[in-house]
Amino acid sequence: MNANHGISSVAPSAPPTAIAVDDVSSRHVNISWGPPPAEEQNRVINLYQINLAFSDKETLFKEVLVFSTALTTIYISDLLPYHNYTFTVVAITLEHWPLSVPVNFQTLEDGKMLFMIQL
């Protein structure tokens, strides 16, 4: 325990949970998640980071920071049609949490839309 601030110096041990995608189209997706389990939250979560990469390359396509910890869903646009993506979510405190399980999805061809995929 940090005597000055009452903050545990123990690093967090669990990633965000309930990772899901829905409302997939050719150019956007909604990504949602739940916070790490309460018993494994050793510190206050300051923000979430979503890392989106092309599945066939390990190249980061987009990084999104969510500064409201009450917000656990985000609409990501400007995706490329008919591409495979992988994303992870990380909760950030004074230190980074472990990454969530990676989730893969494929954007649709132009003009098509899929409303719900639960992973």
N, C-alpha and C positions, 0 to 999 in steps of 0.2 A: 504494500500500500504506500502510496506517495503521501508523506505526512503533510505536505503543503497544500495539496489539492484534493485529497481523498479519492484519487483515481488509481485503480489497479494498474500495475505495470505488466500484468500478464497479458500476453497477446491473445486476441480473440481466436476461437477455435472452430467455428462453424460458418459455412457460407449461407447466402440467402437461399430460401426454399421455394417450393411450388412454382418453379419456372415454367412459363407457358407463352405460347404465341396464339394470336387470333386475328381476325380481320386481315388476312393475307391477301394482297393484290399483286399486281405486276410491279408496283412502285412503292408500296408501303406495307408496314406491319405494326400491330400493337404487341408489345412485349410486357408481360406482367410477372411479378415475383412477390414473395413474402419475406419478411425479415428473418434473420437467423433465429433459431430457437432461443427463447428468453433466458433459459438457464445457461446458455453459452454466450450470451452477450456480456462480455466483461467490461465494456465501455459504451458510452453513448455513441450511436451512429450519427455521423455528421452529414453524410451524403452517400448516394449510390453511383456507381460507375458502370455503364453498359459498354462492353467491347463487342463490336460487330466486325466479323472478318469473312472473307470469301472462304468457303469450305474447302475448295481444292487447292488453295494457297494459304499459307499461314500469314497473309498480309492483312494488317488491320485496315478495314474499310472506313470505319467510323467509330469514334469514341464519344459517348454522351454522358454528361454529368447531370445528376438529378439532385438539386440542392434541398428539396423538401423531402424529409424522411417520411412524411405522411403520404407522399405520392409513391405508389408501387406499381404503376403502369405508365407506359410511355408510347407515344405514336412516333414511329421513325419513318421518315419519307426519303425521297431521292434515291431509292434503291433501283437497281438495274433489273429489267424484266428477265424472267426465266433464268435466274442465277441462284446458286446454292450459297447460303450463308450459315455461319455458326456464331452464336453469341454467348457471352457469359455475363454474369452480374456479380459485382463485388460491393460489399458494404464497407465504407471507409470511416474509421474512427481516427484516433491519433496515428494509428497504424492501419495497414490494409488487412482486411479479412481474407480468408481463403476464397478463391473463385468458386462460383456456383458450378454445377455440372454444365458442360457445354450442351447447347440445344441447337439442332440443325433445322432449317426450314428452306423451302424453295419458293421464290417469288413466282407468280403465275405469268403466263403470256399476257401481252397487252390486251385489254378489253375483258379480262376475266377476274373474278373475285371469289374468294373462299372466306366464309364468315367465322368458322370456329375450328381450331385444332388444339386439343388439350394434350400436352406431352407429360 
